[in-house]
Amino acid sequence: MNLIDETIAAIGPLDEAAMRDARDHQARLTKPPGSLGVLEEVSVRLAGLAGQCPPPLPEPAAVAVFAADHGVHAQGVTPWPQEVTAQMVANFLAGGAVVNAFAAQVGAGVSVVDVGVAAELDDAPGLLRRKIAPGTADMTAGPAMTGAQARRAVETGIETARELAGHGARCLITGDMGIANTTASAALIAAFTGLPPERVTGRGTGIDDATHAHKVEVVRAALARHGLPERGRPPLEVLAAVGGLEHAAIAGFVLGAAALRVPVVLDGVIAGAAALAAAALCPDALAGCVAGHRSAEPGHAAAVEALGLRPLVDLELRLGEGTGALLALPLVQGAVRVLHEVATFDSAGVSEKDAGQP
């Protein structure tokens, strides 16, 4: 059995008994029932993921920033030069990016996984060298990846989840870096949801109207080139056709975490596109996923709706890197900490609401 099939075979549904115990426990805590809203359901789902109530605290957390370049950059979908990918990776490793600031705020570690940067990177603490290719090919001219490259990228994501969890991480956070990766994300989201390119293609780094209109047509051309969307197309074929190396790796990261029963906080549109691929490979892989935030990118709203996830934060972010997921991490941790630390009505000697009162 290969690594992907082995990982998928290890993924199971949420434990219904643990979820029932968590709901019962929430009802006995010293607060009005349902008063923590969405956070109560987060705690219930993470209990189901762990198979116990309360579930382990999702800390410490680790961010994996998967970095790769994109051949579709040649189509003029962004004014940013491709070299910015490698330059930003160096910035992450030097601790100078927003992801580093937000990670320091919540005590999360940051690793950068080079799965496809179109440059050779200098050694640095926190860099995981996993380069599969120096970027993808132009998806408007042919497949972005070979089938073997897509499979290897998914395997790399699985291996990264295992490595970070093996070093003690109890919550994993998706990060990404790759100039032109919102173009590939839009193509993936359109392919997996069936929505038209104009509905799911955003402005990425803040492009003008003319560039945005061109970007929509590039996505449309790529989909037409590969006959997408097509019902029943194997997910790995879709990834290879129009995805990025970082998308495939993040899909594997989600699969690997699900097999380990470790929760994953998803970031924005790149993570959303990758999660659609992971869900297509194994629907139960979403069991431990939390949508950290709702990106300003329109494709992200479409992705989380298709995934059935409710974002915890909506701040009109569109940076990527893992930043939105990191801002949501304390909410996820707080949701679980409630099950560990809040007293019940009985233990605190607090009177409950009269059962006869509305």
N, C-alpha and C positions, 0 to 999 in steps of 0.2 A: 504494500500500500504506500502511495507517495505521500509527501508531507501534507499537501492540501487535503487529500481525501482522509488521511489519518486525523487531521485537525477537525474537519467537519464531523467525522464520526464521533468525536469526543464531545461535541456540543449538544447539550440537551435543553429542554424547555425549563422555564422557571418552576421551582418547587411550590406546588399549590399549598401544601400543608404549612410551609414556612411563611408564605404570604398570608394565609389565614391567621396564623399566630401573630404576625405583625399588625394586621388590621385590628385584631382583638386587643393587642397591647396598646395600640394608639387610642382605642376607645376608652381605656382605663386610665390614661394619663391625665394629669391635672391641667386640663384645658378643655374648652368646648370641642366636641367631636367635629372634625373637619376644619378646625380653625387654622391649621397650617397649610391648607390648600394643596397645591401641587406637591409640596415637599413631603406630605404624608404618603402620596403615591410613590414618590421616589424611594422612600425608605422601605415601602412594601416590596417594590420590585427588586431592590438590592438584597432584601431578605430572601426573596425567591431565588435570586442568582446564587447566593451563598448556601442556600438550603438550611438556614438557621435564623432564628430571631433572638437577639438582635444580630444583624450581620456584622462582620468585622468593620471597624472604622476604615474608610477609604483614604488612608494616609499611611506612609508618605506617598506622594504622587510623583509621577515622572512624565515629562513631556518628550515625545519623539518628534522632532521636526524632520520630516522626509523631504529631501531637496532633489530637484531634477529640472532639466531644461526641456524645451518643447520645440519640435521642428516647425510647428505652425507659426512660430514667431516670424518666420520669413514672409508670411502673408500680411504683415503690417497691422496686426491686431492690437498693438500697444506701442506707445512712443518710447518705452523704456528699453535700453539695449540689453541683449541677453547676458552680458557680463555681470549685470546686477545680481543675478542668482548667486554666483560665486562670491561676489563682494559682500552680499548680505549674509551668506554662510560664515564668512570670516568675521562679520560683525556679531553674529550669534555666539560664535566660539570665543570672541573677546569679551562677551558680556554686555555689549552696547546696544542691543535691540529692545524693542518694547516687550517681546516675549521674555527676555531676561529680567526686566524690571518687574513684570507681573509675576513671574515664577518666584523671584526673591520675596515678593510680598506675601505669597502663600506657602513658601517653603518647599517648592517643587524643584526637582532636578531637571536639567535640560540636556538632551542629547541631540545631535544633528546626524542624521543618517543620509549619507551621500548614496542615493540609488541611481543618479543619472545626471549629475552636474557636468556641463560641457567644458570642464576645466579641471586641471589637477590641483588638488587642495593641499595646503601645507598641513603637516601633522599638528594636532592640538588636542588638549584634553576635552573630552566630550564628543569628538568626531568619531563616528562609526563608518569605516570605509566599506561600503557594500555596493559599489558602482556596477551596474549591469550593462549600461551603455552610456555614451556621452550625450544623453538626451534622446528624445524620440525623433522619428522621422515626421515629415509633414503629412498630417492626416488627410489633407485635401488631395494629395497625390498618390497615396497608398496607405497601408496600415501604419499606425503610429509605432507599433511594436510588432515583432514576430511573436508567434504563440509561445515560443520558449522564453522570450524575454518577459512577457506578461506573467507567465507561470512563475518564473524565478523571482519577479518582483513581489508577487503575492507571498511566496515562500519567505522572502526576506522580511516582510512585515510580520509573519508568524514568528520567525526566529527572533525578531526584535522584541516582540511582546514577551516571549519566553525569557529572553535575556534580562529585560528590565524587571520582570516579576521575580526572576531568580535572584536579583540583587536586592529584593525587598520591597519593590513598589507594590502598593495595594490599591492603586488607582492609576490608570493610564490616560494620557491626554494626547490627542492628535494635533500635530503641527505640520506646517507645510511651507515650502518656499520654491518658487519656480516662475520666472517671468513667462507670461502667456498661459499660465495654468487655469485661469478662469475661462479661457476659450475651450480648452479640453473639458473642463467641468461642465460647461453648458452643453457640449455635445453629448457627454455621458448622461446628463440628466434628461435631455430630450430623448435619448435612445432608450432609457429605462422607464420613463414615465409616458412617453408618447406625446408630450407637449411640443408645440411648435417652437423653433429657435427663438423667435421674437419674445416669447413668454419667459424664457429661461436664461437669456443672455444679458448680462449686466455690464456695467462700466468698469469693472475691475479696479485698476489704479486711478480711475477718474478720467477716462477718455472723453473727448468731445463728441458731439452728435454725429459728425461725419464718420469718425472712426468707429463709433458704436454701430452705426448702420452697416458699415463694412464688416465688422466683426460678426454681426448676425448673419450676413450672407456667407461668410467663411464657414460658420457652423453649419449653415444649411447645405453648403457644397460638400462638406465632409460627410454629413449624414447621407446625402444622396450618393456620394461616391461608394459608400459601403452598404447601401440598401437598408439603412436604419431609419426609424425603428422597425424591427422585424420580430414578431411574436415567436417565441421559442428559440431565439438565437442564444447559444451558450454564453453565459456571462463573461467567461475568459475571452471569447472571441470579440465581444463588445469592447472590453477593456483594451484588447490589442488593437482594435480598429481605430478608436478615437480617444483612448485614455492616455494618461501620463504614467510614467514609472512610479511617481509618488502616489497617484491614485491607486494603482494596483497594490503598492506596498501598504497603504493605509487600509485597504480592504483586508489584506492579510493580517494586519495589526488587530483589526476588529475581530477577525476569526480566531486569532491566537489568544486574545484576551478572553473571548467567550468560552473557549475550551478550558482555560484555566480558572473560569468563574471569577474573573477580575473585572470590575466595572471600567467602562471607557467613557470619558467625557469628550464628545465630538465638538470640533470647532465649527468653522463656517462652510462656505460653499464647496471647497475642495473636499473636506471631510464628508459633507452631505452626499456628494457625487460618489465618493468611494464607498460610503455606507450602503448606497443603493446597489452597488456591485456585490458587497458582502452579503446583503440580504438576498440577492438573487442566487448566490452560491449556497446560502444556508439561512433561511428565515429566522431560525432560533438564535442566530448570531446577534440579533438586535436586543436580546433579552437584557443584557447588561449595559446597553448604550443609553446615555443621557445627552440630549441636545443642549449644549452649554448656552448657546445664544442663537438669536435669529439675525443672520447677516442682512445687510442692506442689499445684497445681490439678489435679484428676483429668483434666480435658480435655486437658491437655498430654501426659500419659502416653499417652493414646489417640492424639493427633495424631502424636507422634514414632514410635509403633509403626506407624501407618498409613503414615508417610513412610519407614519403614525406616532411621531415623537412631538413633544411639546417643549419648545425652547424655554429655558429658565430666565434668560436675560434678553432684552431687546433695547439696544443702545445705538442702533444704526451703525454698527461696526462693519468694516470690510477690509481689515488689515490682513487677516490670516495669521500665520506663525503659531497658532495655538492661543492667541490672546483672549478671545472671547470665552473659550473653554476654561482658561485659568481664572477669569473673573467669576465664573460660575462655580468653580471648585468649592469655595467655602459653603455655598448653598447645599451642595451634595453632601459634604462632610457634616454640616449642621443637621441635615435631615436624618442622618444615621445616628448622630450623637444624641438626638432626642430619645431614640429608643434605648440608648445605653444609660442616660443620666437623669431623665425627667421622672419624678416620683409619680406613682399611681395615687388615685384618690384614697385607697385604703392605707397605703404606706405613709402618706403625708397627713392622714387624719382630716382630709378635706371632704366636706359634704358634697355629694353629687346632686345634680338637678332632680327635683321631684319627678318621678316617672309619670305622674298624672298631669304635669304642666306642659304646655306647648313649648 
